[in-house]
Amino acid sequence: MTDTPVLDRGAAQRPTPKPGILDIAPYVPGKAKVDGVEHPLKLSANENILGSSPLAREAFATAIDQLHMYPEGRSNMLRAAIGEKYGLEPERLLFGCGSDEIFQLINQTFLEPGDNIVQGQYGFGAYAIGARACQAEVRFAPEKDYRIDVDELLKLVDGRTRAVFVANPGNPTGTWVGGAEIRRLHAALPPSVILVLDGAYAEFVDDPGFEDGAAMVREFDNVVMTRTFSKLHGLAALRVGWAYMPEEMAAAVDRIRLPFNVNIPAQLAAVAALGDDNFQARSLALVAQWRPWLAQQLGGLGLEAIPSAANFILVGFPKTPGRTAKEAEAFLASRGIIVRGVTGYGLPDHLRMTIGLEEHNRALVEALADFMKA
Ligand SMILES: *Cc1c(COP(=O)(O)O)cnc(C)c1O
């Protein structure tokens, strides 16, 4: 669970974090700057390359007259808008400062020391941070071919497992698993274990075999679906995430949610973004058009483009000196292009790249072609 030796914290010479806290590796976000480049191209954080909806920007601006006011405590304006847009019961919704906060709240509500969560080997880092803060164990199931493997997840589930986290599609892999597999996973879980389906990129999947989990939330007492305004809607700065879950679970988690956790400008912008079908369609069309092109071009350079259903691609590099992922990351930076190194996810030979506008994608491929030739 933790390597920290047991000590009498009361007798320590200075305040000492509880066991396990200092074993948590600090989260390292994607880089945003390159030395000497004034306007680098940032393809490192899966942000919406089109920016955000003009309607959301306008709505955000109207908040200027409300800065002195607390938001209404339960995000009821946004609650009603989401309920209506997706046909979901408002009482089953929970809102967070990004979906990151929702993962944290679920962990805090259900985990006690010695419990565990199960996730894929390349699972999104935020789940583990929250679990470890609860002095719970984080178990990683192998992902052969960079994909969630239901049987491997199930092997790690035991009587102390409280939640299984699956990002679908995954980050940083971009791969996804179909509804039938997700349902097979759920069917084999004890009813006491929560299945969290993180749909941060769900909107980008267009395969009919994909299931976002909303129907499962209605069918079962232990399924949670989370979504975010950070990717498709391009509102990452405002930190708005939400979850759809059984009503009893929402009521329990809501007891530890801090009041006013979603601010007024964020709620106004999110409601407006939700109504901007045109911006959403343009965002999806851009990714649908350029993702296959980019994958094909990268493959043509001898790189391994992992099949992605999200707004980014994970790319495998050779181990040959001069051709490695680490060197490619530095080379791209020298051209003003920032991509995401994923060594922290146990993928030292890969880089993750957000799908850009046409000129971005062409510049990226051109730079990588030069890198592979050099
Ligand atoms: C970006 C992302 C999120 C969203 O996080 P927010 O806190 O809502 O910005 C959630 N899960 C995964 C896998 C992500 O990549």
The ligand as a Gaussian input file, in Angstrom:
#p B3LYP/6-31G(d) Opt

LIG

0 1
 C       -9.231000      15.586000     -20.130000
 C       -9.752000      14.391000     -19.422000
 C      -10.739000      14.503000     -18.451000
 C      -11.397000      15.816000     -18.175000
 O      -10.868000      16.434000     -17.112000
 P      -11.515000      17.806000     -16.608000
 O      -11.129000      17.793000     -15.191000
 O      -12.994000      17.685000     -16.802000
 O      -10.923000      18.883000     -17.411000
 C      -11.191000      13.371000     -17.816000
 N      -10.699000      12.155000     -18.140000
 C       -9.789000      12.005000     -19.093000
 C       -9.344000      10.649000     -19.444000
 C       -9.265000      13.122000     -19.739000
 O       -8.316000      12.970000     -20.667000

